[in-house]
Amino acid sequence: MGVSNSPFVKYWHAIKASPPGIYNRRLFLTVFVYALAGSPRGWDEGSTSAVTQLKSFQREFGITPTGNPDAVSNIVSFVNLTAGLGALLSFLINDRVGRRWSLRIYITIVAIGTLISTFSYGSLAALYVGRLVSGLGIGALTVTGPMSIVEIAPRVTRGLMTLWFNIAMLSSQMIGIFVVYGANTNIPISKNLQWQTPFFVQTFIPAIAIGLSFLVDESPRWLCLKGRTDEAINVLARIRGFDMDSPHLLAEFDSINTPIQRELSEYGQETLLSTLRETFFVRSNLRRVQLTIVAYILAQMSGANSITNYLPTIFGYIGLKNDDAKIYSSGLYAFVKLFCCILASLFFVDAIGRRKSLFIGITIQMFCHIYLGAFLNVTGSGKLNNSHADAAAIAAIYIHALGWAVGLYSLPYLFGAELWPNRIRSFGGALSQCFHWLFLFAITKATPALLSSMDKWGAFIFFAAWCLIALVYCFIMVPETSGRTLESMDRLFEHRWYEMRKYAYEKSSPSSEEKLDADVEHAEIQHVSDK
């Protein structure tokens, strides 16, 4: 295959073929603001377990990771429990008040919970309440963030822009870890400020996001759902940088509004009963339910979040004993994940497609787990004392971050937002994220027992086995969605479950439905005639 036929070159040409002005400052600002919805989850994931390692925290609350493992586990995992509830309930608000107000409400809830934790002053009950309140907002934000970006991003770069949400998560995770490291290094153990600072600074990004939200636009698709079509086309024109009489604008608006009006005429205005009926009694939507929920289950069972949440402990297994070194190494791991996620957004999810990205990412994860399991098995038996093997084990953890970022970390969020029809996108995203958080809670609570009962090394072989299952599942069940308009997803899911993977644009055959889809897309991105 020549260079000119490589997926990366084709992707670059597709971006260049987009209408002039479509990638503008207003679009970038809008995507950036909605991407900030990922920051609370990342910051919490990065800092909370590290905060419990601080001597000032242990002194104030009278607990230690070794002496009170259940209390520490509750502090870390309680946020995941209510995040599932917050995610599920978010659909009651998302379609009623819109994407901007949903962002403001949820991120305010996170800030309130964080402030409760900050000023809990040795009260474990108050700290638990703060964690539970934060979880409600964090879970809801994981629904509204990707969904809002998917609804405004241009088709060609929808995957890239949706991954800004993941990049915001990982950036905040890295910053959160290093804030704890800085507090541990520069603030005396005798001061509560040492453990309060990592909690309090988490309120900064919510304040920034709320302020910037008044400078960005509402989702045109949500406005169409509410019958505000005049406002919707004006908003779309601003986001795309088009004139009101632009043929590109009119073509894209028609491709958005016509299916929405068809959905509304078939199912009526949104009610809980009609939403449930459309989600669970329409076969194509049931396939979406299955795909998004199983994707999140496989993501958790692949072991990546077990590594993330218990990284200091796992570093201890492979030779790092110093607490500062563990925190610093955890921050470096977060940086590697961030770098890999940026690579995934630029070179994988849109350029080579969702399916190939999953295959590459899961395969990397699987081989890293196999090496770590073999390493811990041998070293646990006292058969190896090799600095190169130790270094390779540490490297395997960082290489694992690449596989996680390219595959099962990024893609489920994208699937959970882009696969659904407009009318039930909020409920579908809420449902899939609810299962995501419940399984994350379960795996977070179960990981210590899993490591103990399987003699450490067996847990990694267990995760590798699940990666193999994920590879088989992705090959059979996961369709390619890159390059498709959101409104064209229906035609994809109308195929039988074992046929969906065969349908991607580069292999599309001359069926009438695929030709219609291609015509709509061409109308959206074609150049002016002299271009």
N, C-alpha and C positions, 0 to 999 in steps of 0.2 A: 504494500500500500504506500503510495507516494505521500510526501509531506502535505501536499495540497489537499489530500483526502483524509487527513487525520482529523479526529473529532475536535481537537483543540483549534485547528485552523477553521474548520466549519463553524465552530462556536463563535470565533472572532468575526468571521464574515457575517454571521447572523446578527451580531451586535451592530456591526458597521452598517448593515442593511436596514436597521431600524430608522424610523422617520426622524428627521433633524429636530433637535430640541427635546426629544423624549427623555433623555437623561439630564435632568436639570436640578438646580439647587433645591427647588421646592420638593421634588420627588425624594431627593436624598435626605432632606431634613425630616420629611414625614416618615420615611422608613426608619431613620435613626431614632426618632422619638418613640415609635412603637417597639423598636428593638430594645429600648431601655426597660421594657417589661421583663426582660430576662435577667436584669441585673440583681434584683433581690434574691432570686433563687441561687444564682452563682455565688453571691457574696455570703449568703447564709451557709451554703455547702462548704465554702472555703474556710470560713472563720470559726464556726461554732465548735466543731470538734477540736480545733486548735486552742480555742479559749479555755476549754476544760483542762488543758495541759498547763495553764498558767498557775503559778504558785499562789498568786493573790486570789484567784478564783477559788482554788481549793481551800484556802484559808477562810475565805468569806462564807462559803457554802458548806464547808466541812465534809467535802467529798473528794475522792481521788479516783482516777480511772481503774487502778488496781483494787482499791478498797471498796468502791461503790460502783461496780460496772453497770448495774441496772439503772442507777440514777443517771449516769453519764449517757447511757444508751437512750434513755427517755429524753434527755435534753437534746440530743442530736436528732432523734427520729420522730418526736412528737409533731414537728412541723410537717413531716410527710403525711401524717395521719389526717390532719385537718386540711392539708393541701388537696387531698382527694375530694373532700367534701366541698371545699371552695371551688374546685374545678367543675364539679358536677352542677353546683347551684349557679354557676356563672351564666348559664344559658338563660336564666330567668331575667337577667339584667342586660346582657350583651345586645339583644335585639330590641330592647325597649328604649334604652337611653343612647345607644350608638357606641362606636368604638372609642371615641375620645373620652366620653364621660365614664365608660367602663374602666379605661386605663386610670383615670383620676381616682375613682372610687377604690379600686383594688390596691393601688399603690399607697393610698392614704391608710388603708387597713394595715398594710405591711409596716408603715412608719409607726402607727400606734402600738402595734405589737412589739416592735423593736424598742420603743421608749419604755414600755412596761418591763421588758427584760433588762434594759439599761439601769433602771432605778429599782430593781427588785431587792437589792441590799441584803443578801444572805437568805432571803425567803425562797425556798425551793418551789413552794406552791405558786408564788407570784411569777417566778421564772417560767414555770410550766404554762401558766396562763398567757404570758407574753409569747411563748413559742407557739402555742395553739392559735392565738389570734394572728400572728404573722403568717402561719401556714394557710389560713383562709385566703389571704390576699395573694400569697405566692402562687398557690394552685390556680386561682382564677386568672392570674397574669399569664400563666403558661398556655392558657386557652386564647385569650384575647390578643396577645402579642403576635404569634405566628399567623393567626387568622387575619388580623388587620393588615399585615404586610402582604400576605398572599392576595388579598383583595385589591391592592393598589399597585403591586409590582407589575412591570411589563412581562409579557409571557416568556420572552427569551431569557430573561435574567431572574425569573421568579425564584428559582432555587437558590441562586447566589444571594439575593436580597433577604430571603427568609432566614438564611443562615446568619444574617446579622444578629438575629435574636440569640442564637447559640454563641456567637462571638461576644456579645454583651455578657452572657452568662459566664463564659470562661474568663473574660477580662476581669470581671468583678470577683470571680473566684480567686484568681491570682492576686489581685489587689488585697482582698480580704485576708489571705494567708500572710502576706507580707506586712499588713497592718498589725496583725497579731505578733509577728516576728519583731517588728519595730517596737511595739509596746513592751514586749518581753525584754528587749535589749535596753530600752531607754527610760522606762518608768519603773521606780522601785517596787519591789514585791509588797512593801508595807502599805501602798496606796491602792484603793479600789479603782482608781483611774486606770490602772493597768488592764483590768478586764472590762471596765466600762467603755473605754475608748473604742475597741473593736466593734462593740454593739452600736454605740452612738453614731459613728461615722456612716453606718448603713442608711441613715435617714437622709444623707446628702443627695443621693441619686433620685429618690422619690421627689424631693423638692425641685430638683432640676427638671425632671420629667413633667411634673405638673405645670411648671412655668412654661416650658417649651410647647406643651400640648395646645396652648392658646394661639400658637403661630402656625399650626398645621391644619390640614383639611380632614373632614370626615370621609369614610369609605363611600365611594360612589355606588357600590353594590348595595350597601345598607340603605342609602337614600332611595334607591330604586325600590327596594323591598317595602319602604314606607310610603311609596307613591309620590315622592318628592323628585320627580324626574327632571324638572327644570333646574333645580339646584344640583342634581346629580351630574348633568352634562356640563354645567359650569365648573364644578369641582374637578371632573375628569379633564377638562380643558386646561385648568391650572396645573394639575399634577403632571400632565403630559407635555405641557408647553405648546399646545396647539391653538390655532385660531378657531373661533366658533364655527366657521364654515369649512374647516379642514375635512377632506374626505377620510383621512385616517381617524379623526375623532368620531365622525358620524358612523363609520364602520365598526369601530370598537364599541361605541355606546350601544349600537343596535345589537351587537353580539352579546352584550351584557344584559340589556333591558328586556329583549324579547324572550329569552328563556325564563327570566324571573317572572314576567307577566304570565307566561304559560304555566309555571309552577303555581302561581297564585290562583289562576283560574281553575286549575285541576284540584288543588287541595284547600283553597280558601285562605283567609287570613290566618296568621299563626295563632294556634291555641295549643295547649299541652297535648290534648288528645290527637289533634291533626299531626303534630310533630312526631308523636310516638307511632302513629299509624304509618306515616311516610317512612320513618326510619326502620321499623321492624317488620312491616308487611309489604314492602317493595323489595323484590329479590335483589336488584342491583345495589340497593342501599344496605341490605344485609351483608353483601360481599364487602362493602366498605367497612362495616362494623367489624367483621371478622379480621380483615386485613390490618386495620389500625390497632385493634386490641392485641392481636397476636404479635405485631411488630414491637409493641411496648413490653409484652411479656418476654420475648426473646432478648430484647435489649437488657432487661434486668437479669435474666438468667445467664447472660453471657459473662457476668462477673465484673463488668467494668465499674459499676457503682460500688460494688463491694471493695474493689481496690481503692477507689477515690475516698470513700468514707472511712476506711481503716488503713489509709496509706502509711501513717507513722508506725502502726503496728506491723504492717507487712515489711516496711523498710527494716524494722528491728529483726525480723526473721532472717533477712538476708545479709545482716552484718552491721547495720547502722544502729548505734546504741545511744549516741548523744542526742538529747532532746532538741537542742538548737539545730543540729544537723538534720533531724527528722523534719522539723518545721520548714527549714530552708529547702530541703529536698522536695517537700510537698509543694512549696511555692514554685519550684523549678518545674515540677510535673505539670502544674496548672499552666505555666507558660508554654510548655511543649504542646499541651492540648490546645491552647489558644492558637499557636502557630499552625498546628495541623488542621484546625478547623478553618482557618483562613485559606490554607491550601485547598481544602475540600470545597470551599465556596467558590474559589476561583477556577479550579481545574478539574473538578469531579462531577458534582451533582447535576450541573447543566451541560457541561462539555461532553462527558462520556456517558451521562445518564444515571438514573437512580439505581437500576439493577446492577450495573457493573461496579458502581461505587460500593454497594452492599457486599458484593462478592469479594472485592479487594479488602474492604475493611474487616469483614468477619474472618477471612482467611488469616490476616495478620494477627488478629486477636487470638485465634485458635492456636497458632504456632507459638505465640508468646506464652500462653497458658501452659502448653505442653512443656516448654523449656523450664518454666518456673516450677511446675510440679515435679519434673525430673530432678531439678537442682535441689529442691527442698527434701525430696526423698533420699537422695544420696548424702547430702550434708547432714540430714537428720540422723542418718545411720553412722555418722562419723567416718565416712569413707573418702571424704574429699576435703582438701585444704588448699585450694587453688585460687590465687588472686584474680586470674583471668576469668575463671568461672564465676567468681563473685561479681566482677565488673560486668560480665555478660548478663547476669541476673538483674542487676540494676538497669542495664541498658534495655533489657526485655520489657521492663515496666514502662520505660519511656517510649519504646517502639510500639508497645500496646496502645499508647495514647494516639498514635497515628491511625491505627486500625479503628479505634473507637470513634475518633472524630470523623473519619471518612464514611463510616457505615452506620452502626446502630445508635450512635449518639445524635447524629444530625438528621438522618432520614425519617425516623418516626415523627418528629416534630413537623417536618414538611408534609408527610403523608396525612397526619392528623388535621392539617389545615387545608390542604389543596384538593383532597379527594371528594369532598362533599358537595352536593347541590347547594346553591346559594341559600335557599330557604331553610335548610337544616344544618348549615355549616356550623353555626354556634353550638347547637345541641350535639352534633357529631364530634366536634372538637372537645366539648365538655365531657362527653361520655368516654372518649379514648384517653383523655388526660386523667380522668378519675381513676381508671384502671391502672394507668401509669403510676400514679402516686401511691395507690394501695399496694401494688407490687413492689415499688421502691421501699415503702415502709416495711413490708414483709422481709425483703432481702436485707435491709439494713439491720433489722432486729435479729435475723437468722444468721448473719455472717459470722459472728463470734462463735456460735455453737457449731456452725459448719466447719470452720477452721479447726476447732478443737476435736470434733468427732471424727474428722477425716485426717487427723494427724498433719494438718496444714497442707501437705503436698496433694492429698486426695481432693481437696477443694478445687485446686486449679485444674486437675484432670476432669473433675465434674463440670467446671465452666467450659473446658475445651469440648466436652461432649455436647453441651448445649450449643456451642458455636457450630458444630457439625450439623446439628438439627436445623439451625437457622439457615445454613447454606442450602440444605435440601428444600426447606420451606420457600426460601426466596426464589430458587430456580423454578419451582412448580407454580407458586401462587402470586408472586409479586409482578405486576405489570410495569411497563415503562411509562412514566408520566411526563418526563421532561419534554418541553416543546409544545405541549398541548395547552389550549386555552382551558380555563376552569370550566367553562360551559360545555366543552367537548368531552368531559370526563364521563358523562352519562353513556355515550356511545361505547366507551371502553368497557364499562362495567355491565353492559347489556350482553356481552359475550359470556359464554360458559366459563366457569372458574379456571378450568384447565387450558382454556384458549387465550385468556387475557394477555399472558406474557408474550404472545406472538405478535401483538399489535403495537407497533411503534411507527413513527412517521417514515423513517427511512425504509421500512419494509411494507408500508401500507400498500394494499393492493387497490385495485380500481373500483372497490365497492362504492356504492353511491354515498353512503354515510361518511366514508373517509374522504371522498372527493369534496363533499359539502364542507367538512371540517377544514380541509386544506384551502378551499376557496375563501372561507372566512378569515383564516389566518393570513393568507396572502393579501387580502384587502387591508388588514391591520398593519402590515409591515412593509408593503411594497414601496419602492422609491417613486418619487415623481418621475414622469416619463423621461425627462432629459438626464436623470441620474443613472 
